[in-house]
Amino acid sequence: MSNAAETAGNSARSVPGIDGLSLTERDQIRRRARAIWREEGCPNGRDREHWALAELQVLKSALRP
């Protein structure tokens, strides 16, 4: 991959989406939400709760120095 393509790829991942989250942040939140879901025994119907908790954890950790 050329440097220009790598730069374009990295920029695209850091551009915020409609919700203000970068693709990288969304991916981290998705992975954390899935981990929470598994830790809780894979319950049905709690996806929004798991997403919100994961979002809080991921974004809070990003603020730490």
C-alpha positions as CSV (number, residue, x, y, z in Angstrom):
1,M,0.0,0.0,0.0
2,S,1.3,3.5,-0.8
3,N,1.8,6.1,1.8
4,A,-1.0,8.2,0.3
5,A,-3.4,5.2,0.6
6,E,-2.2,4.5,4.2
7,T,-2.7,8.1,5.1
8,A,-6.2,8.2,3.6
9,G,-7.1,5.0,5.4
10,N,-5.9,6.3,8.7
11,S,-7.8,9.6,8.2
12,A,-11.0,7.8,7.3
13,R,-10.8,5.8,10.6
14,S,-10.5,9.0,12.6
15,V,-13.3,11.0,10.9
16,P,-16.2,11.2,13.3
17,G,-19.5,9.7,12.1
18,I,-23.0,11.0,12.7
19,D,-22.8,10.1,16.4
20,G,-19.4,11.9,16.7
21,L,-17.5,8.6,17.1
22,S,-14.6,7.6,14.9
23,L,-14.6,4.2,13.3
24,T,-11.8,3.1,15.7
25,E,-13.9,4.2,18.8
26,R,-17.0,2.4,17.4
27,D,-15.0,-0.7,16.9
28,Q,-13.5,-0.5,20.4
29,I,-17.1,0.0,21.8
30,R,-18.5,-2.9,19.8
31,R,-15.8,-5.2,21.1
32,R,-16.3,-4.1,24.7
33,A,-20.1,-4.4,24.4
34,R,-19.7,-8.0,23.1
35,A,-17.3,-8.8,26.0
36,I,-19.8,-7.4,28.5
37,W,-22.6,-9.4,26.9
38,R,-20.5,-12.6,27.2
39,E,-19.5,-11.8,30.8
40,E,-23.2,-11.6,31.6
41,G,-24.1,-14.9,30.1
42,C,-25.3,-13.7,26.6
43,P,-28.7,-12.4,27.7
44,N,-31.2,-11.3,25.1
45,G,-32.6,-7.8,24.9
46,R,-29.9,-5.9,26.7
47,D,-27.9,-4.8,23.7
48,R,-28.5,-1.1,24.3
49,E,-27.5,-1.3,27.9
50,H,-24.3,-3.2,27.0
51,W,-23.5,-0.6,24.3
52,A,-24.1,2.3,26.6
53,L,-21.9,0.8,29.3
54,A,-19.2,-0.1,26.8
55,E,-19.3,3.4,25.3
56,L,-18.9,4.9,28.8
57,Q,-15.9,2.7,29.6
58,V,-14.1,3.2,26.3
59,L,-14.6,6.9,26.1
60,K,-13.7,7.4,29.8
61,S,-10.5,5.4,29.3
62,A,-9.6,7.6,26.2
63,L,-9.7,10.7,28.5
64,R,-7.1,9.3,30.9
65,P,-3.6,10.7,30.4
